[in-house]
Amino acid sequence: MAEDWQAGGFGLYIHWPFCQAKCPYCDFNSHVAREIDQSRWLWAYLSEIDRYGEMLSGRVLNSVFFGGGTPSLMNPEVVAAILDRVRRTWPAANDLEVTLEANPGSVEAGKFRAFSQGGVSRISMGVQALNDRDLKRLGRIHSVKEAQQAFDIARQTFDRVSFDLIYARQDQTLDEWRSELREALGMAIDHLSLYQLTIEQGTAFGDRYAAGRLRGLPEDDLAADMYHATQEICDAAGLGAYEVSNHAKPGSESRHNMIYWRYGDYVGIGPGAHGRITRDGQRFATEAFSSPERWLTSVEQGNAEKRAKALSAQDQATEYLLMGLRITDGIDPQRFAALSGVPLNPETVAHLQEIGMIETKANAMRATRQGRAVLNAVIRDLLPE
């Protein structure tokens, strides 16, 4: 009998925790360091790949994702050596996707060619804004011109290139966002990630907001209008939303992120990396130590896992619902019931259908466009008490 994770696939996430500068909105585990011993980091990554390889041998690997931080700061030789070890450890799917995140300021033509030759097949670039005023406000160290030059280099080197933009920024108008989005679509190859600016505790923006010094943020109604405009403009350009914040041409969806949203298994390697792995029929949530030095030292001592928590049936069903309703494919209610042991409440499902928040057909239940705009409320209603 197939284990549940096989419905979503198997991926590997590798976290590179270093950046050239810390952005004020960023709550990821990223750090600025003057010196980095990349040979020591390579040894640690390879050691963890070997450890997980023994634990999860024989699985077909669908994707590898280098995230961060800024993985484009890695030496191409390090990336190539990691991918060589990965291929020796797990059989790879014929369409294995290997994504590397890049910031425009760290893009060089020769380096990108070396990444491609080492096995990277897809680039995800953190552009974030297409005007210099807002790039400065967001703490980005590149200009619009540098971002466009970096994108051109990526496009000449890789068949698949995605980039990120943030909207609902300070003092941004709806017309400005529409214009910027159309400009982005004129550049886009096959994929865009479009995120609403969120103010997270523990970030520089979070501190400024709490002190009343982060002015010009849009009201909720304006942010909602920007979200709806995003859907309409991207749909018209042939890059429909396949997930709440991600848009792609058909067939160009991020295979790695789809593993998360379809609730597959994935190994997380690197400081602060999270994973979901199934062993002997039990799914575990793993988390590595966040401090880069602590993580390195722990690997050298034999295990960089801060914790590996066994997930209950209800935990798994909840995570499946939380992740699966983000994508337009939606979830399989029978799979939810198999995980949970309890089916979704038919009265709640019927009510949400009646008010246009969800729709069901065959073995799928998905949020409508209206439902995705208020997805947290829809999920809250669906979850068993």
C-alpha positions in Angstrom: 0.0 0.0 0.0 1.4 3.4 -1.0 2.3 5.7 1.9 0.5 9.1 2.0 3.6 11.2 1.1 3.8 9.5 -2.3 0.7 11.5 -3.4 2.9 14.6 -3.2 6.3 13.4 -4.1 9.8 13.7 -2.6 12.1 16.8 -2.5 15.2 18.1 -1.0 15.6 21.7 0.4 19.1 23.1 1.1 19.4 26.3 3.1 22.2 28.7 2.5 21.9 31.2 5.4 24.1 34.1 4.1 23.2 37.4 2.5 25.1 40.5 1.5 22.7 42.5 3.6 19.6 41.9 5.7 16.4 43.2 4.3 14.1 45.0 6.8 11.0 43.0 5.9 12.7 39.6 5.9 12.0 37.1 8.7 13.9 34.2 7.1 16.9 32.7 8.8 19.5 34.8 7.0 22.8 36.3 8.2 25.5 38.6 7.1 29.0 37.3 7.5 32.4 38.7 6.5 34.1 35.4 5.9 32.6 32.0 4.9 34.6 28.8 4.8 32.7 27.2 1.9 34.7 24.0 2.0 33.5 23.5 5.6 29.9 24.1 4.5 30.3 21.7 1.6 31.5 18.9 4.0 28.5 19.6 6.3 25.9 19.5 3.5 27.4 16.3 2.1 27.4 14.7 5.5 23.7 15.5 6.0 22.8 14.2 2.5 24.6 10.9 3.4 22.7 10.7 6.7 19.3 11.2 5.2 20.2 9.0 2.3 20.7 6.1 4.6 17.4 6.9 6.3 15.4 7.3 3.1 17.1 5.2 0.6 15.6 4.1 -2.7 13.2 7.1 -3.1 12.8 8.8 -6.4 13.8 12.5 -6.0 11.5 15.0 -7.8 13.2 18.3 -6.9 16.1 20.1 -5.2 15.8 23.7 -4.0 18.7 25.9 -2.9 17.0 28.6 -0.7 18.2 31.2 1.7 19.7 33.6 2.3 21.2 34.1 -1.1 22.4 30.8 -2.6 23.8 32.6 -5.6 26.6 33.6 -3.3 27.7 30.0 -3.1 30.7 28.9 -5.1 29.4 27.0 -8.2 31.8 24.2 -7.4 30.0 23.7 -4.0 26.6 23.5 -5.7 27.9 21.1 -8.3 29.5 18.8 -5.6 26.2 18.8 -3.7 24.2 17.9 -6.7 26.7 15.1 -7.6 26.3 13.6 -4.2 22.5 14.0 -4.4 22.4 12.0 -7.6 24.5 9.3 -6.1 22.2 9.1 -3.1 18.8 9.0 -4.6 17.5 8.0 -8.1 16.3 11.1 -9.8 13.0 11.6 -11.7 13.4 12.1 -15.4 12.2 15.7 -15.0 14.2 16.5 -11.9 13.9 20.2 -11.1 16.9 22.0 -9.5 16.1 25.6 -8.4 18.6 28.1 -7.0 17.5 31.4 -5.5 19.4 34.5 -6.6 19.5 38.2 -5.8 20.3 40.5 -8.7 23.4 42.0 -7.0 25.1 38.6 -7.0 24.5 37.6 -10.6 27.4 37.2 -12.9 27.3 35.6 -16.4 30.2 33.2 -15.8 28.9 32.1 -12.4 25.4 31.4 -13.8 26.9 29.3 -16.7 28.8 27.4 -14.0 25.6 26.8 -12.0 23.9 25.5 -15.1 26.8 23.2 -16.0 26.7 21.9 -12.4 23.1 20.9 -12.7 20.9 23.8 -11.8 17.9 24.0 -14.1 15.8 26.8 -12.8 16.5 30.2 -11.2 14.2 32.1 -8.8 15.3 35.7 -8.6 14.4 38.2 -5.8 13.7 41.4 -7.7 10.9 42.6 -5.4 10.2 46.0 -7.0 10.7 47.7 -10.4 11.4 51.2 -9.2 14.5 52.4 -7.4 12.6 54.4 -4.7 10.9 51.3 -3.4 13.9 49.0 -3.8 15.7 51.4 -1.4 12.8 51.4 1.0 12.8 47.6 1.0 16.5 47.6 1.8 17.5 46.0 -1.5 21.1 46.7 -2.6 20.4 46.4 -6.4 18.9 49.0 -8.7 16.1 48.3 -11.3 18.8 48.5 -14.1 20.9 45.8 -12.3 17.8 43.7 -11.8 17.0 43.8 -15.5 20.6 43.0 -16.4 20.6 40.1 -14.0 17.3 38.8 -15.5 18.7 39.0 -19.0 21.7 36.9 -17.9 19.5 34.4 -16.3 17.2 34.2 -19.3 20.2 33.6 -21.6 21.4 30.8 -19.4 18.3 28.9 -18.2 15.1 27.9 -19.8 13.2 28.4 -16.6 13.4 31.7 -14.7 11.1 33.0 -12.1 11.2 36.3 -10.1 9.5 37.7 -7.1 7.7 41.0 -6.6 6.2 42.5 -3.5 3.1 44.7 -3.7 1.0 46.7 -1.2 4.2 48.7 -0.5 4.4 52.0 1.3 2.6 54.8 -0.7 2.0 52.5 -3.6 -1.2 53.2 -5.6 -3.4 50.7 -7.4 -2.5 52.2 -10.8 1.2 52.1 -10.0 1.0 48.4 -9.1 -1.0 47.7 -12.3 1.7 49.4 -14.4 4.5 47.6 -12.6 2.9 44.2 -12.9 2.4 44.7 -16.7 6.0 45.6 -17.0 7.0 42.5 -15.0 4.8 40.3 -17.3 6.6 41.8 -20.3 9.8 40.4 -18.8 8.5 37.1 -17.4 9.4 33.8 -19.0 7.0 31.3 -17.4 6.6 32.1 -13.6 6.1 34.9 -11.2 5.8 35.0 -7.4 3.7 38.0 -6.3 3.5 38.6 -2.5 1.7 41.2 -0.5 4.0 42.9 1.9 3.5 41.5 5.4 5.0 43.1 8.5 6.5 40.4 10.7 7.5 40.6 14.3 11.2 40.5 14.9 12.1 42.3 11.7 13.3 45.9 11.2 9.9 46.7 9.6 8.1 45.1 12.5 10.0 47.3 15.0 9.3 50.4 13.0 5.6 49.5 12.6 5.3 48.9 16.4 6.9 52.3 17.0 4.5 54.0 14.6 7.3 54.9 12.2 6.3 52.7 9.2 4.0 55.1 7.3 2.1 54.8 4.0 1.0 51.2 4.2 -2.2 50.6 2.3 -5.5 50.1 4.0 -7.0 46.6 3.8 -9.4 47.6 1.0 -6.6 48.9 -1.2 -4.5 45.8 -0.6 -7.5 43.6 -1.5 -8.0 45.6 -4.7 -4.3 45.0 -5.6 -4.7 41.3 -5.0 -7.8 41.1 -7.3 -6.0 43.3 -10.0 -3.1 40.8 -9.8 -5.3 37.9 -10.6 -7.1 39.6 -13.5 -3.9 41.0 -15.1 -2.0 37.7 -14.8 -4.9 35.7 -16.1 -5.1 37.9 -19.1 -1.4 37.4 -19.8 -1.6 33.6 -19.6 0.1 33.3 -16.2 -2.9 32.2 -14.0 -2.6 31.7 -10.3 -1.9 28.1 -9.5 -1.4 29.0 -5.8 -2.4 32.1 -3.8 0.8 34.0 -4.6 2.3 32.1 -7.5 1.5 32.5 -11.2 2.7 30.3 -14.1 2.1 29.3 -17.6 0.5 25.8 -17.7 3.3 23.2 -17.0 5.7 25.7 -15.5 4.6 25.5 -11.9 7.4 25.2 -9.3 7.6 21.4 -8.9 9.4 21.8 -5.6 6.8 24.0 -4.0 4.1 21.7 -5.3 5.6 19.0 -3.1 4.9 21.2 -0.1 1.4 22.1 -1.2 0.5 18.5 -2.2 1.8 17.4 1.2 4.7 15.2 0.0 7.9 14.4 1.9 10.9 16.7 1.8 14.3 16.7 3.5 15.4 20.0 5.0 19.2 20.5 5.3 20.9 23.7 6.5 20.5 26.1 9.5 16.9 26.4 10.5 15.6 24.1 7.7 12.3 22.3 8.2 11.4 19.0 6.7 8.6 16.4 6.6 9.8 12.8 6.3 8.0 9.5 6.7 9.7 6.5 8.3 8.1 3.2 9.0 4.7 4.6 8.3 5.1 7.6 10.7 5.5 11.2 9.4 7.9 13.4 11.3 8.4 17.2 11.3 12.1 17.9 11.4 13.8 21.2 12.3 17.6 21.9 12.2 19.4 24.3 14.6 19.0 27.9 13.3 22.4 29.3 14.2 24.9 28.7 11.3 27.8 27.9 13.7 25.6 25.8 15.9 24.4 23.9 12.9 27.9 23.3 11.5 29.2 22.1 14.9 26.2 19.8 15.3 26.8 18.2 11.9 30.4 17.7 12.8 29.2 16.0 16.0 26.9 13.7 14.0 23.4 15.3 13.9 22.1 18.8 13.2 18.5 18.1 14.0 17.1 20.3 16.7 14.0 18.1 16.8 12.1 15.4 15.0 8.5 15.4 16.1 6.1 12.6 15.3 3.0 14.1 13.8 -0.4 12.9 14.9 -3.1 11.9 12.4 -4.9 15.2 13.1 -1.7 17.2 12.7 -1.2 15.7 9.3 -4.7 16.3 8.2 -4.6 19.9 9.3 -1.3 20.5 7.4 -2.7 18.8 4.3 -5.7 21.1 4.4 -3.6 24.2 5.1 -1.3 23.5 2.3 -3.6 21.9 -0.3 -6.2 24.6 -0.3 -3.6 27.2 -1.4 -3.4 25.6 -4.8 -6.1 25.6 -7.5 -6.0 21.8 -7.6 -7.3 21.8 -4.1 -7.4 18.7 -1.9 -8.9 15.2 -2.1 -11.5 15.0 0.7 -11.0 11.2 0.9 -7.3 11.7 1.5 -8.1 14.2 4.3 -10.5 11.6 5.9 -7.8 8.9 5.6 -5.3 11.1 7.4 -7.7 12.5 10.0 -9.9 9.5 10.6 -12.8 11.9 10.4 -14.3 13.3 7.2 -14.8 17.0 6.6 -18.1 18.2 8.1 -20.7 17.9 5.2 -22.8 20.8 6.6 -19.8 23.1 6.6 -18.8 22.0 3.1 -22.3 22.6 1.8 -22.5 26.1 3.5 -19.1 27.2 2.0 -20.2 25.9 -1.4 -23.5 27.8 -1.1 -21.8 31.1 -0.4 -19.2 30.6 -3.2 -16.1 30.0 -1.1 -15.3 26.4 -2.3 -16.3 24.1 -5.1 -16.2 20.3 -5.4 -16.1 18.0 -8.3 -15.0 14.4 -8.7 -12.4 13.7 -5.9 -11.3 17.3 -5.5 -12.4 20.2 -3.3 -10.8 23.6 -4.0 -11.2 27.2 -2.9 -12.8 29.5 -5.4 -11.1 32.8 -6.4 -13.3 34.5 -3.7 -12.4 31.8 -1.2 -8.6 32.2 -1.8 -8.9 35.9 -1.0 -10.1 35.0 2.5 -8.5 31.6 2.7 -7.6 31.6 6.4 -11.3 32.1 7.3 -12.3 29.2 4.9 -9.7 26.9 6.4 -10.7 27.9 10.0 -14.3 26.9 9.2 -13.3 23.5 7.7 -11.0 22.4 10.4 -12.6 20.0 12.9 -13.0 21.6 16.4 
